[in-house]
Each structure stands twice: as structure tokens, then as C-alpha cells.
């Protein structure tokens, strides 16, 4: 399974929020809280559903509040997508 990149996550966030202006997502946002980026819990639920659909990585609803930054999302998805050693 392919690794999710920050650019992949940016694309998903823009699609899930229904916005075309991605200025808030430019630059180094890995450790920026989603609330500071303008993403609420509904946008994060939609993003989690898309991650499950696109990457095959289930994101339980009770885990979403813990995914507060892009880095946390990428770590979750890429850890699940990595083959076990």
C-alpha cells in the first residue's frame, strides 16, 4: 500500500472541506493543529472516511479527536500501511 504524503493529505483536506483555497495549508503545517487551520470535527470525520476509502486504513471515530495535526494523521496512516516486519 502506498505511503500517504503531506501533499496527499492536503488534497484530501481541501476536498473534504469543500474549499478550493488552500492558502491555509501551504508551507510547513505538519505540527499545526487542525483547528488553527480552520478544520472542524465534521471535516475531520469526512477526512477519516476518505482515508479509509482511499487507503484502506480504518480510522475509528473515537480516535479522530487524538489526530490533532497533519503529522498525527500521516503517522497513523503510514504505520498502518507499512508491511509488518
LONU-697673 format. One record per residue (C-alpha): residue in three letters; x, y, z; residue number from 1. Coordinates in Angstrom, 1 decimal. Example, Ala and Ser with C-alpha at 12.3 -4.5 7.8 and 13.67 -1.06 7.14 Angstrom:
2
MARVEX ALA 12.3 -4.5 7.8 1
MARVEX SER 13.7 -1.1 7.1 2
END
This chain:
85
MARVEX UNK 0.0 0.0 0.0 1
MARVEX UNK 1.4 3.4 -0.9 2
MARVEX UNK 2.5 5.8 1.8 3
MARVEX UNK 0.4 9.0 2.3 4
MARVEX UNK 2.4 12.2 1.8 5
MARVEX UNK 1.7 15.6 3.2 6
MARVEX UNK 0.6 16.7 -0.3 7
MARVEX UNK -1.9 13.7 -0.4 8
MARVEX UNK -3.3 14.8 2.9 9
MARVEX UNK -3.6 18.5 1.8 10
MARVEX UNK -5.6 17.3 -1.3 11
MARVEX UNK -7.9 15.3 0.9 12
MARVEX UNK -8.4 18.1 3.4 13
MARVEX UNK -9.3 20.5 0.6 14
MARVEX UNK -11.7 18.0 -1.0 15
MARVEX UNK -13.4 17.1 2.4 16
MARVEX UNK -13.8 20.7 3.5 17
MARVEX UNK -15.3 21.7 0.1 18
MARVEX UNK -12.8 24.6 -0.2 19
MARVEX UNK -10.7 25.5 -3.2 20
MARVEX UNK -8.5 28.0 -1.4 21
MARVEX UNK -5.6 26.1 0.1 22
MARVEX UNK -3.5 29.0 1.4 23
MARVEX UNK -4.0 27.9 5.0 24
MARVEX UNK -2.5 24.5 4.0 25
MARVEX UNK 0.7 25.8 2.4 26
MARVEX UNK 4.1 25.7 4.0 27
MARVEX UNK 5.2 23.5 6.9 28
MARVEX UNK 1.9 22.5 8.6 29
MARVEX UNK 2.9 19.1 9.9 30
MARVEX UNK 2.6 20.2 13.6 31
MARVEX UNK -0.1 22.8 13.2 32
MARVEX UNK -3.4 22.0 14.9 33
MARVEX UNK -6.3 21.4 12.5 34
MARVEX UNK -8.4 23.9 14.4 35
MARVEX UNK -5.8 26.6 13.7 36
MARVEX UNK -6.0 25.5 10.0 37
MARVEX UNK -9.8 26.0 10.1 38
MARVEX UNK -10.8 22.4 10.1 39
MARVEX UNK -13.6 21.3 12.5 40
MARVEX UNK -14.7 17.9 13.7 41
MARVEX UNK -17.1 17.4 10.7 42
MARVEX UNK -14.3 18.0 8.2 43
MARVEX UNK -12.1 15.6 10.1 44
MARVEX UNK -14.8 12.9 10.1 45
MARVEX UNK -15.1 13.2 6.4 46
MARVEX UNK -11.3 13.1 6.0 47
MARVEX UNK -11.2 9.9 8.1 48
MARVEX UNK -13.8 8.3 5.9 49
MARVEX UNK -11.9 9.2 2.8 50
MARVEX UNK -8.7 7.8 4.3 51
MARVEX UNK -10.5 4.6 5.0 52
MARVEX UNK -11.9 4.5 1.4 53
MARVEX UNK -8.7 5.6 -0.4 54
MARVEX UNK -6.0 4.0 1.7 55
MARVEX UNK -7.8 1.1 3.4 56
MARVEX UNK -6.9 2.3 6.8 57
MARVEX UNK -9.7 2.4 9.2 58
MARVEX UNK -9.9 5.5 11.5 59
MARVEX UNK -12.2 4.8 14.4 60
MARVEX UNK -14.5 7.7 15.4 61
MARVEX UNK -13.1 7.7 18.9 62
MARVEX UNK -9.5 8.1 17.5 63
MARVEX UNK -10.3 11.3 15.5 64
MARVEX UNK -10.1 13.7 18.4 65
MARVEX UNK -6.5 12.5 19.0 66
MARVEX UNK -5.5 13.3 15.4 67
MARVEX UNK -4.9 17.0 16.0 68
MARVEX UNK -2.2 17.6 13.5 69
MARVEX UNK -1.3 16.5 9.9 70
MARVEX UNK 1.7 14.7 11.4 71
MARVEX UNK -0.6 12.6 13.6 72
MARVEX UNK -2.7 11.6 10.7 73
MARVEX UNK 0.3 10.8 8.5 74
MARVEX UNK 1.8 8.7 11.3 75
MARVEX UNK -1.4 6.7 11.7 76
MARVEX UNK -2.0 6.1 8.0 77
MARVEX UNK 1.6 5.3 7.2 78
MARVEX UNK 2.1 3.0 10.2 79
MARVEX UNK -1.0 1.0 9.2 80
MARVEX UNK 0.1 1.0 5.5 81
MARVEX UNK 3.6 -0.3 6.3 82
MARVEX UNK 4.1 -4.1 6.0 83
MARVEX UNK 4.8 -5.9 9.2 84
MARVEX UNK 8.4 -7.0 9.7 85
END
